[in-house]
Amino acid sequence: KNDSDTYTCDIGDAQSRAKLVVQELPVLFKQELQNEEAKEGKQIKLTCELSKPDTPVKWMKGDTVLYASEKYEFKQHGTVAELIIRDVKSIDS
């Protein structure tokens, strides 16, 4: 996408210009989240893989956006996004 711009070719006094517009491919899931079970008080990791590296993700529980805290930790390595939930309780289901 950042290659989109106007390009020129100069030969002496003559010049040719062209505009390049790069259409980004949509980000897709290469691997979706999987259902998990955990014992109360344990830690669980939810993982998904995206088609593009370092794509920003938003983690949600139902309709509630999650934020990093002592309870929730987010990690992202290239195309892999992880949510770590610590000290799981029944309300985390």
ABEGO torsion letter per residue (X at the ends): XAABEBBBBBBEABBBBBBBBBBBBBBBBABBBBBBBBBBGBBBBBBBBBABBGBBBBBBBEABBBBBBAABBBBBBEABBBBBBBGBBAAAX
